[in-house]
Amino acid sequence: MSVGGSVKELKTKEELDNVRHSGAPVILHFWASWCEASKHMDQVFSHLSTDFPHAHFFRVEAEEHPEISEAYSVSAVPFFVFFKDGKAVDTLEGADPSSLANKVAKVAGSVNPGEPAAPASLGMAAGPAILEAVKELAKQNGSSQVNKEVEPGLSDALKSRLQQLLDSHPVMLFMKGTPEEPKCGFSRQVVDILKDEKVEFGSFNILSDNEVREGLKKFSNWPTFPQLYCKGELLGGCDIVIAMHKSGELKDVFRDHGIETVGGSGKSGISESTGLSATLTSRLESLINSSPVMLFMKGKPEEPKCGFSGKVVEILKQGKVDFGSFDILTDEEVRQGLKVYSNWSSYPQLYIKGELIGGSDIVLEMQKSGELKKVLAEKGITVEKENLEDRLKNLITSSPVMLFMKGNPDSPRCGFSSKVVNALKEEGVNFGSFDILTDEEVRQGLKVYSNWPTFPQLYHKGELIGGCDIVMELKDNGELKSTLSE
């Protein structure tokens, strides 16, 4: 955290009490090192401390000083507390420079008597980049949670970003992967349909941005992907697009909205014949549809011949899903032909009702997010309901080192989760993760299962290691990597 003006670091509550009892104006800024809004607002805070030299300006790292944070009910950062005549008289949550300047002026006296205190006192000294960044943060309503639930709904900034993405192309597909390399069978089918309709389309890989992925579900009120939009309006997912394509309605919609077809290959090219013989194609289709859930794997479910195949078998068994299988090691023609037919170059390959879902990575991700269960239900495939305890056990053991956290490793949603992620990365430890903000059943259930009331929670080979404090203690003692390698 950069120090400017006359801002001091507050270390103890006693220090605050001594200054507060002097009767001088005091302003506290509660911040977190992982919060960008805090960093930007601290620059504003520093400039204000220069303008109001008779007031005491302190910054407090909220998560490092819980006794001070709890005393003033701090649950989000940036957060400011204002003291006058020894008493707390006001607070401010979020990145709002104008309100901060006005509230400082109320307790410390205006720089220009008779005028409202605006960040004019920040002036050119603050620099346009700082002011612009803070204004943008203010637009986002930007307070970041410390030890509190993430508020439901979408921020204005995310809504704006989603709308911009929707409007970026007349026909826009939010999918898993890219048109050239779809990462699930449903996305691949919609891509093929759009190519067959000969329309140009834009695409966004939702696997690359979890904020967009989760935000769009709420924005569109549509829980799965792919999602196809025309002129900013949601048409639907894979099943709806297939039905519209078969009935000719999709072509009518594009025409009615002025979407021109292309004579050439379009933005992503027109799908061409696989080049497989009619006999082989018929055989592959027959195999794919021989069971509602069909797994093409190396080996048999009782004796998988590769770890990836074994993982998918394990997931299906854990989910109590009945499935058929085909050992591609026993038939080279099927093995090579299916790669061409599905446009998927590796094994295993999982199909549901004749549609490619993907390989082991995608199936594992869908299992963790609960999406696999949703897809099976949407396709009318009934599975025996997994009880919560079994689900928690399966999640905990889905990776040798498993972290249950707020957010994901790329975008932690709390400072404690961020610390544990950074510690594991610094030690070079590979780990799986689960975002407990996406599943309230898992979140509450795990507290009871583990008898550990807070998050993050780190597990090794199914055993609880602990939360943030224990992980950081192990790291500081040089024991973290060895503990997770046993």
N, C-alpha and C positions, 0 to 999 in steps of 0.2 A: 504494500500500500504506500503510495507516495505521500510524503509529508510536505505541506506547504502552509504559508501563513503562520499562525501561532496555534495550530491544532496539536494537542498532546494525546498520547496514548494513555487511556485509563486502565490501570491494572487492578485496583481493589475498590471495594465499596467504601472502605474507610476513607480513601483519598477523595472520593466524590462527596462523602458526607462533610469532610473538612471544608472543601471549597463551597459547597452548597450553604453551609451554616454561616459563611461570611456575608451572605446576602447579595453577593454579586450575581449578575445573570449567568446562567450555565446552559449550554446546549450540548446534548449528547447525540452522536451519530452511531447507531448500531449497524454494523456491516458484516459481510462475509467475503472471504477471499475468492470464492467461486462465483460470486454474483457480479455481473457486469454493471448492473444498475447501481450497485453500491460504489463501484470504482468511479463511475462518471459523476455521481452525486458528491463523492468525497472531494473532487476537484472544485465543485461549486462551494462546498462547505469550507474549504481552505481559503478561497477568495473572500468569502463572507467574514471569516475570522480576521482578515486584514482590515476590512471595512469597519468592524466593530471591536476595536482593541480593548475595550473595557469589559468585554464579556469573556467567559472561559469556554473554549471549544474543545470537546473531547471526542475521540472516536473509541468505540468499544467493539472488539471482535465478538459478536453475539454468541457464537458457539464455544468460544474459549472461556467465556465468563458467564456461565449459566446463572450464577447467583444474582448478578446484576440484571441480566436479561429477564429473569423470572420476576424480579422485583418490580419491573415496569411493563410486565405482560407483553414482552416482545415475542412475536411469533412469525414475523416476516421481516425481510430486509430489502431496501434500506428503511430504517425506522429512526425517527428523531424524537427526543424528549426535551422540553423547554422548561427551565426553572427560573423563577423570579421570587426574590425575597425568601429564598430557602425552600420554596414549594414548587412541585411539578404543576405547571399551569396549562400545558398544552402538549399535544403529540402530533406527529405527521408520519404516515406510512406511504411509501412509494417514491417514485422519481418525479417530483414536481418542484422545479427550481423556483417558480414564482411564489408558491405557497411557502417554501422554505425561507425565502428572503423576507416575506411579509411577517412570518411568525418570529423570525430572529429579530426583526425591527420592533415587534411588539414588546419583547422582553428586554431588548438591549437599547432601544431608542433608534429612530429613523436616521439614516445618513443625511437625508434632506428633510428637515422637519416640515410637516404639512403635506408631504407627498407620500403616496403609498410606496413601500419598498418593493421594487421589482428587481429582477436580476440585472438591471442597468448597473448596479454596483459591481456586478461581475464584469461588466463592460468589456472592453477590448482585451483586458488582461486575461479574461477567461479563454478568449480565443473562440472563433466561430465554430471550430470543429467540436469543442467541448459542448458549447451551447446547443449546437445542432443535434449532437448525440443525445443530450439530456432531453431535448424537446421530443425526440423520437421515442425515447424511453417513456416519457410522460404520456405520449399517445397510447402506448401499449398498456397503460395502467400498471406500470411495471414493478410491483413488489414481488420479490421471490420468496418462496416459503422457506422457513428454517426448520421448524419441527411441527409443521401443521399440515393438514390435508391440502392437497392441491385443489384450488377452487374449481367447481364444475364450469363448463362453458368454454368458450374460446376467446382469446384476447383479440382486441381490434387488429393488432398487427398480423396475427395468424389468419384472421378472417380475410384481411386485405390480401395477404400472400396467396391464400387458396383461390380467391376470386381472380387474381391476376393469372394464376396457373390455368384456371378454367377458361379464361378469356384469351389465353395465349394462342390458341388455334381454334378454328371453327369446329373441328372434330378433335376431341382430346380424350386420350385413353390413359387412365391411371392403372398401372399394371405391375406385376412382379417381373422384374427383369426389363429387357428392352425388346423392341420388335425383332431385332436380329437374334437375340438370345433370351427368349421367354424363360422365366424361372418357375412357371407352373402351367399345367395343361389348360386351365381355364383361360389364362391370359393368352396362351398360344392360339386357342380357338378363336378368340375375338380378333386377334391380329390377322389370322387367316381370313376371317370373314370380311374385315375392312379391306384387305388386299383384293379379295374376290369382288367386293363392291366397287373397287377401283376409285377409292377416295383417298385424298391425302389426309394424314392425321398426325397430330403431335402426340407425344407420350411422356409419361413421368414414371420413373422406377421408384415405387413406394418403399422398396427394400432399402433404398439409399437414404431415406429421411423419415425417421420415426415420428417426428412432429407432424409432418404432412400426413403420414399414414393414419395416425390416431385422430388427428384433427378432421380429416376429410370424412371419417366415419360419422362424426357428430354433425359436421357441416351439411352433409348430404342425407343424414339419417339413414345410411345404408351401411351395414356392418361388415361387408366382405369386399374383396377385390377379385377381378378387375371391375372398374367402374367406367362406363363410356358416357361422354357428354357431347351434346351438339349445340353449338351457340350458347354455351354456358348452362344448358339444361340437362339434368341427368336422364339418360335413357334407361339405364339399368346395368345389371351384371351379365355374366356369361349366358345363363339360361334365357334371359329375356332377349338378349341380342341374337342368340341362335333362333329363337322363335320368330322374331321380327324378320330375320334374314330369310328364313324358309317361307314365310308368308308373303314376302315382298314388301312388307310394311317399312322395313329399314330403308329400302331404296326410296320409298315415297317420302319418308321423313327427311332424308337428305335433299331430295328434290324440292320439297316444300320450304326448306330453309336456305335454298340457294347454294347448296354444296355441289360443286361441279365434280364430275368424274374425270379421271385422267386416262388418256389413251395409252400412255406408256406404263412404266412400272410404278409410278406414284412415289411417294416419299420413302416408302419402305420396300418397294418392289411388289410384283404380283407373284403369288405363290405358283410354283410350277409343278408339273408332275414329278412324283417321286422317282420315276424310272424303274420301279419294281414291277415284276410281272403280275398279271392279273391273278394268277394262281397263288403266288406268295402273298399278295395283298389280301386276298380272300382268307387265306390261312391265318395271317396275323390278326385280322379283324375278328375272326372266329375265336382265336385264343384270348384276345383282349376282352371279349364279351362273354367268355365262358363262365365268369363269375362276376357278381356285382362289384366286388373288390378283388382286384387281380394284381398280383405281385410277380414281376419278372425279376429273378434274382440269381445269384450264383450259389448253387446248392439247393437244399431243401429246408423248409422251416425247422425241421428237427435237427438238421446238420448244415447250417450255413457255411459257405466256402469263402466268405469275406466278411470283414467287420461291418461294412456299410449295409450289406444285406441283412446281417444279424441284427443290426440296430432297428431297421424297419420292421422286421418280424417281431422284435421285442415290443415296439410301440403298438403294433396292431394287437398283440396278445394282451398287453397291459390295458388297452382300450376295449378288450373283449369283443373284437371285431372278427367275424368269420370272413375268411379270404381264401381265394384259390392262389396257386403259385405255379410257376414254370421255371425249370432249371435251364438257364440259357447256355450252361456249359455242356449240355447234352445235345445241342442242335445249333451248329454254326450258322446255318441258313437263317434261322429265326434270330439268332444273336445279332448278326450283321444287318439283316433286313429291318428289324425293329428300330435300330438306330436311325435308319433312313426314314422309315415310316413316321416315327414320332418326332424326328428332328431333335433327338436327345442322344447324346453320344456315349453315355455311360450307364452303368447299372449299380443298384437296382432301379427299376421304374415301377411306380405304383399307379394303377388306374382305378377310377371309380366310375361305374356305369359307362365304361368305354372311353372315358376322358382321362388323359394323362394329368396326374397331380404333380409328379416330379420325382426327384431322387431323395437320398437319405437326409441331406441337409434341410430341404424344404419340408419334408414330412416331420422332422424333429421340431422345426420352428413352428409348424402348424399345430403340433401336439402341445407345445409349451404355451402357445397363445390361446388354445382352446378352439382354434379355427378348424382343425381336423374334425372335431366333433360336430361343429356347425355344418360343414360340408356334407358329412355323412347323413345328418338329419335332413338337410335340404334335398338330398338325393333319395330320400325315403328309405335309408338303410338304418334299421333299428339295431342298437347295440345295448348290451346289458349295462345298466347305469353303474358307473364306477363310484364307489363311496369316497368321501373326502379324504379319509385317512390313506387309502390306497393311492389316490391322486397325489397327495403330498409326498408320500414315500417315493413315488415314481419321479416326481419333479426333483426331489432332493438328490436322488441317485442318478439323474439324467446326465450328470457330468461329475468326474472325480472331485473337482473343486467347484462348488456351486454357490453363487451369491444371490440372495434375495434382497433386492434393493429398490429404491425409489428412482424410477427412470431406467435408463440403460447405460452401459459403459461409455457410449459416445456422448450421451446427454443426461448426466445424473441430475436428479431433481431435488437433491438435498446435499448439504455439505458433508454429512457423515458418510453417505454412500459414495460421494466423490473421493473422500479420503481413502476409503477401502479400495476402490477401483485403482487409484493412483499407486497405492502400496503394492497391490498385486502386480500391476504393470511394471513397477520399478524392480520388483523381485523376479520378473520374467516368468510369472506363474500363469499358465493357461487356465481359464475358468469359464464356466457357463453362467448365465444370469437369468433372472426372472424379475420383471417389473411388477411389483406388488400393487402399484397404483392402477393396473389394468384389470385386476381380479380381486374383488372384495372378499370373496369366499376363501381364496388362498391366503389373503392378507390376514384375516381374522383367524382362520383355521390354523395357520402356522404358529401364531402366538400361543395357542393352546397346546398344539402338538409338541412344540419345542420348549414350552414353559419359559419363553423369552418374549417380553412384551413389546420390544421395539425393533426397528429396522435401521440399518441393514443386518442381515444374519448370514454368516459364512459357514458352509459345511464342507467337510472333507470325508469322502467315502461314506456319505450318509450320516456322519456324526457332526453335531454342532460344535464349531470352534468358538463362536461368540460374535459380539457386535463390534462396533468401531473401536472402542477403547481397548478391547482385548487384542484385536488385530494390530493396532498401532503399537501396543506394548510388545507384542511378539516381534514386530518389525524392528523396533528400537533396540531390542535385545539380540537381534540377529538370528531369531528362531523361526521367523515366519516361513521361509522357503523350506527349511528342513522339516517343519511340522506338516507342511502340505505335500511333502515328497515321501513321507513314510508309507 
